[in-house]
Amino acid sequence: MSKSNLGIIVTSSVVGLIPAILMMFIAWSHNSQDEIHRNGVVDWAYLLTIGNSWFAPVFLIVAAIMLSLRAYSNRDIRCQNCAGKMKPENGKMWRCEECGNVVHK
Ligand SMILES: [Zn+2]
């Protein structure tokens, strides 16, 4: 696994855990009809389902946005003169690998 894929997974997980933990905390505090815990017995399946119902969609949406941004920044730019591949140069311009044509970003 590449370093940037790991970064997307870690970032999406951290962002997903925020609402998951918050909603699990609210469910634990509210505990209506003792559904989450009663006399020291915890319904982990219910509690973790509440957490995962926030973690999973937030993780997927954040990962999808980050993958889209990476794909966009790595998009294939072609030269207008010769259709050669344009390479980024010092962050401000693209230079054609074939003919040396320069385009400013
Ligand atoms: Zn060119």
Residues whose N, C-alpha, C, O or C-beta is under 5 A from the ligand:
A	BS01	ZN	C79 N81 C82 A83 G84 C96 E98 C99 G100 N101
